[in-house]
């Protein structure tokens, strides 16, 4: 169709030129510039001008069509490339789930080099880690360009890889970048909190945990609030000055009145400063809220008079708490009576315990102490040897790690306030 139109236009041009040439056969001067002029018949000049214009029009059309053709070719090339990349990604995922991580890594690496995509990067990292090639995973993550470099999923994956290879600082940096862009992302907050805890950066861990709890005001899990109190407690305990440390611990206890480690340490700091009466009052105040054996032991150890122990006995009798261990209560009262030389009263408390408790190592220790108080030293020595064989005064309620003394945090599972006495007031 276009060719026919072109032929008709050419015929019309020739006819028009012939018509003008017949009626305007004489020459005409056409001055273009300065001394440059053209002398030719009018028909020839008009025809030449038309031809020049036609050539320009056809050149413009050709350029336009060439540009469109080039754009189509480029789009096709990009599409074909994308299809090849998608095929490689599909093949890599298939190989990965077939249990061939090394082959999957090779295929996904080619896909990543062909085109950097979020799915390709995450797949390559996953396959590299499965193939025990964490270095390749780290290099791929480090080579990612914007906007992938600041994608929260990519940054979280980078943090996981850094932790895998032991680069704790790199993992923290990655999650800090992710938090700067996405301060409300739960995965980022919890991951960063855990890293701060591992690095013992207590103040920062507490700040992140507080931010997470502020975003989830309905969270009532004791573990979440204990973790916040624990991080604040550790930050306070690492303050060098005793006065500043005591002030910070008192702040922790004010924010979490039932957090036993803070109460114990506040009392210890007061006692170290020679303020024993204040220390006992603090322990007794927390004992009313949270009955725990470690608090009773602290008061017993610092009770300087019969009046102090009478006050503790009265407090123990008034305790009203769910799941209160009656045998433990009788056990502590018996120990207090023995501290004051009240052997008969201690014997009465010992008889009040349940039958199953009388087979425990704790009761054998109490019985040995009673024998010692009555002068039956050989029998007491035998009782102590039997009771102390494998005796663990404290153990973690989570991981069951045994400890010879109370600790604020379990050294195995790193949980706070989980060290319970063998004879604990709360069941």
DAKASUL-V233838 format. One record per residue. N is the residue number from 0. RES is the residue in three letters. SS is DSSP state (~ for helix, > for strand, _ for the rest). Layout:
[[N | RES | SS] [N | RES | SS]]
//
This chain:
[[0 | UNK | _] [1 | UNK | ~] [2 | UNK | ~] [3 | UNK | ~] [4 | UNK | ~] [5 | UNK | ~] [6 | UNK | ~] [7 | UNK | ~] [8 | UNK | ~] [9 | UNK | ~] [10 | UNK | ~] [11 | UNK | ~] [12 | UNK | ~] [13 | UNK | ~] [14 | UNK | ~] [15 | UNK | ~] [16 | UNK | ~] [17 | UNK | ~] [18 | UNK | ~] [19 | UNK | ~] [20 | UNK | ~] [21 | UNK | ~] [22 | UNK | ~] [23 | UNK | _] [24 | UNK | _] [25 | UNK | _] [26 | UNK | >] [27 | UNK | >] [28 | UNK | >] [29 | UNK | >] [30 | UNK | >] [31 | UNK | >] [32 | UNK | >] [33 | UNK | _] [34 | UNK | _] [35 | UNK | >] [36 | UNK | >] [37 | UNK | >] [38 | UNK | >] [39 | UNK | >] [40 | UNK | >] [41 | UNK | ~] [42 | UNK | ~] [43 | UNK | ~] [44 | UNK | ~] [45 | UNK | ~] [46 | UNK | ~] [47 | UNK | ~] [48 | UNK | ~] [49 | UNK | ~] [50 | UNK | ~] [51 | UNK | ~] [52 | UNK | ~] [53 | UNK | ~] [54 | UNK | ~] [55 | UNK | ~] [56 | UNK | ~] [57 | UNK | ~] [58 | UNK | ~] [59 | UNK | ~] [60 | UNK | ~] [61 | UNK | ~] [62 | UNK | ~] [63 | UNK | ~] [64 | UNK | ~] [65 | UNK | ~] [66 | UNK | ~] [67 | UNK | ~] [68 | UNK | ~] [69 | UNK | ~] [70 | UNK | ~] [71 | UNK | ~] [72 | UNK | ~] [73 | UNK | ~] [74 | UNK | ~] [75 | UNK | ~] [76 | UNK | ~] [77 | UNK | ~] [78 | UNK | ~] [79 | UNK | ~] [80 | UNK | ~] [81 | UNK | ~] [82 | UNK | ~] [83 | UNK | ~] [84 | UNK | ~] [85 | UNK | ~] [86 | UNK | ~] [87 | UNK | ~] [88 | UNK | ~] [89 | UNK | ~] [90 | UNK | ~] [91 | UNK | ~] [92 | UNK | ~] [93 | UNK | ~] [94 | UNK | ~] [95 | UNK | ~] [96 | UNK | ~] [97 | UNK | _] [98 | UNK | _] [99 | UNK | _] [100 | UNK | ~] [101 | UNK | ~] [102 | UNK | ~] [103 | UNK | ~] [104 | UNK | ~] [105 | UNK | ~] [106 | UNK | ~] [107 | UNK | ~] [108 | UNK | ~] [109 | UNK | ~] [110 | UNK | ~] [111 | UNK | ~] [112 | UNK | ~] [113 | UNK | ~] [114 | UNK | _] [115 | UNK | _] [116 | UNK | _] [117 | UNK | ~] [118 | UNK | ~] [119 | UNK | ~] [120 | UNK | ~] [121 | UNK | ~] [122 | UNK | ~] [123 | UNK | ~] [124 | UNK | ~] [125 | UNK | ~] [126 | UNK | ~] [127 | UNK | ~] [128 | UNK | ~] [129 | UNK | ~] [130 | UNK | _] [131 | UNK | _] [132 | UNK | _] [133 | UNK | ~] [134 | UNK | ~] [135 | UNK | ~] [136 | UNK | ~] [137 | UNK | ~] [138 | UNK | ~] [139 | UNK | ~] [140 | UNK | ~] [141 | UNK | ~] [142 | UNK | ~] [143 | UNK | _] [144 | UNK | _] [145 | UNK | _] [146 | UNK | _] [147 | UNK | ~] [148 | UNK | ~] [149 | UNK | ~] [150 | UNK | _] [151 | UNK | ~] [152 | UNK | ~] [153 | UNK | ~] [154 | UNK | ~] [155 | UNK | ~] [156 | UNK | ~] [157 | UNK | ~] [158 | UNK | ~] [159 | UNK | ~] [160 | UNK | ~] [161 | UNK | ~] [162 | UNK | ~] [163 | UNK | ~] [164 | UNK | _] [165 | UNK | _] [166 | UNK | _] [167 | UNK | ~] [168 | UNK | ~] [169 | UNK | ~] [170 | UNK | ~] [171 | UNK | ~] [172 | UNK | ~] [173 | UNK | ~] [174 | UNK | ~] [175 | UNK | ~] [176 | UNK | ~] [177 | UNK | ~] [178 | UNK | ~] [179 | UNK | ~] [180 | UNK | ~] [181 | UNK | _] [182 | UNK | _] [183 | UNK | _] [184 | UNK | _] [185 | UNK | ~] [186 | UNK | ~] [187 | UNK | ~] [188 | UNK | ~] [189 | UNK | ~] [190 | UNK | ~] [191 | UNK | ~] [192 | UNK | ~] [193 | UNK | ~] [194 | UNK | ~] [195 | UNK | ~] [196 | UNK | ~] [197 | UNK | ~] [198 | UNK | _] [199 | UNK | _] [200 | UNK | _] [201 | UNK | ~] [202 | UNK | ~] [203 | UNK | ~] [204 | UNK | ~] [205 | UNK | ~] [206 | UNK | ~] [207 | UNK | ~] [208 | UNK | ~] [209 | UNK | ~] [210 | UNK | ~] [211 | UNK | ~] [212 | UNK | ~] [213 | UNK | ~] [214 | UNK | ~] [215 | UNK | _] [216 | UNK | _] [217 | UNK | _] [218 | UNK | _] [219 | UNK | _] [220 | UNK | _] [221 | UNK | ~] [222 | UNK | ~] [223 | UNK | ~] [224 | UNK | ~] [225 | UNK | ~] [226 | UNK | ~] [227 | UNK | ~] [228 | UNK | ~] [229 | UNK | ~] [230 | UNK | ~] [231 | UNK | ~] [232 | UNK | ~] [233 | UNK | ~] [234 | UNK | ~] [235 | UNK | ~] [236 | UNK | ~] [237 | UNK | _] [238 | UNK | _] [239 | UNK | _] [240 | UNK | _] [241 | UNK | ~] [242 | UNK | ~] [243 | UNK | ~] [244 | UNK | ~] [245 | UNK | ~] [246 | UNK | ~] [247 | UNK | ~] [248 | UNK | ~] [249 | UNK | ~] [250 | UNK | ~] [251 | UNK | ~] [252 | UNK | ~] [253 | UNK | ~] [254 | UNK | ~] [255 | UNK | _] [256 | UNK | _] [257 | UNK | _] [258 | UNK | _] [259 | UNK | ~] [260 | UNK | ~] [261 | UNK | ~] [262 | UNK | ~] [263 | UNK | ~] [264 | UNK | ~] [265 | UNK | ~] [266 | UNK | ~] [267 | UNK | ~] [268 | UNK | ~] [269 | UNK | ~] [270 | UNK | ~] [271 | UNK | ~] [272 | UNK | _] [273 | UNK | _] [274 | UNK | _] [275 | UNK | ~] [276 | UNK | ~] [277 | UNK | ~] [278 | UNK | ~] [279 | UNK | ~] [280 | UNK | ~] [281 | UNK | ~] [282 | UNK | ~] [283 | UNK | ~] [284 | UNK | ~] [285 | UNK | ~] [286 | UNK | ~] [287 | UNK | ~] [288 | UNK | ~] [289 | UNK | _] [290 | UNK | _] [291 | UNK | _] [292 | UNK | ~] [293 | UNK | ~] [294 | UNK | ~] [295 | UNK | ~] [296 | UNK | ~] [297 | UNK | ~] [298 | UNK | ~] [299 | UNK | ~] [300 | UNK | ~] [301 | UNK | ~] [302 | UNK | _] [303 | UNK | _] [304 | UNK | _] [305 | UNK | ~] [306 | UNK | ~] [307 | UNK | ~] [308 | UNK | ~] [309 | UNK | ~] [310 | UNK | ~] [311 | UNK | ~] [312 | UNK | ~] [313 | UNK | ~] [314 | UNK | ~] [315 | UNK | ~] [316 | UNK | ~] [317 | UNK | ~] [318 | UNK | _] [319 | UNK | _] [320 | UNK | _] [321 | UNK | _] [322 | UNK | _] [323 | UNK | >] [324 | UNK | _] [325 | UNK | ~] [326 | UNK | ~] [327 | UNK | ~] [328 | UNK | ~] [329 | UNK | ~] [330 | UNK | ~] [331 | UNK | ~] [332 | UNK | ~] [333 | UNK | ~] [334 | UNK | ~] [335 | UNK | ~] [336 | UNK | ~] [337 | UNK | ~] [338 | UNK | ~] [339 | UNK | _] [340 | UNK | _] [341 | UNK | _] [342 | UNK | ~] [343 | UNK | ~] [344 | UNK | ~] [345 | UNK | ~] [346 | UNK | ~] [347 | UNK | ~] [348 | UNK | ~] [349 | UNK | ~] [350 | UNK | ~] [351 | UNK | _] [352 | UNK | _] [353 | UNK | _] [354 | UNK | _] [355 | UNK | ~] [356 | UNK | ~] [357 | UNK | ~] [358 | UNK | ~] [359 | UNK | _] [360 | UNK | ~] [361 | UNK | ~] [362 | UNK | ~] [363 | UNK | ~] [364 | UNK | ~] [365 | UNK | ~] [366 | UNK | ~] [367 | UNK | ~] [368 | UNK | ~] [369 | UNK | ~] [370 | UNK | ~] [371 | UNK | ~] [372 | UNK | ~] [373 | UNK | _] [374 | UNK | _] [375 | UNK | _] [376 | UNK | ~] [377 | UNK | ~] [378 | UNK | ~] [379 | UNK | ~] [380 | UNK | ~] [381 | UNK | ~] [382 | UNK | ~] [383 | UNK | ~] [384 | UNK | ~] [385 | UNK | ~] [386 | UNK | ~] [387 | UNK | ~] [388 | UNK | _] [389 | UNK | _] [390 | UNK | _] [391 | UNK | _] [392 | UNK | _] [393 | UNK | >] [394 | UNK | >] [395 | UNK | >] [396 | UNK | _] [397 | UNK | _] [398 | UNK | _] [399 | UNK | _] [400 | UNK | _] [401 | UNK | >] [402 | UNK | >] [403 | UNK | _] [404 | UNK | _] [405 | UNK | _] [406 | UNK | _] [407 | UNK | _] [408 | UNK | >] [409 | UNK | _] [410 | UNK | _] [411 | UNK | _] [412 | UNK | _] [413 | UNK | _] [414 | UNK | _] [415 | UNK | >] [416 | UNK | _] [417 | UNK | _] [418 | UNK | >] [419 | UNK | >] [420 | UNK | >] [421 | UNK | _] [422 | UNK | _] [423 | UNK | _] [424 | UNK | _] [425 | UNK | >] [426 | UNK | _]]
//
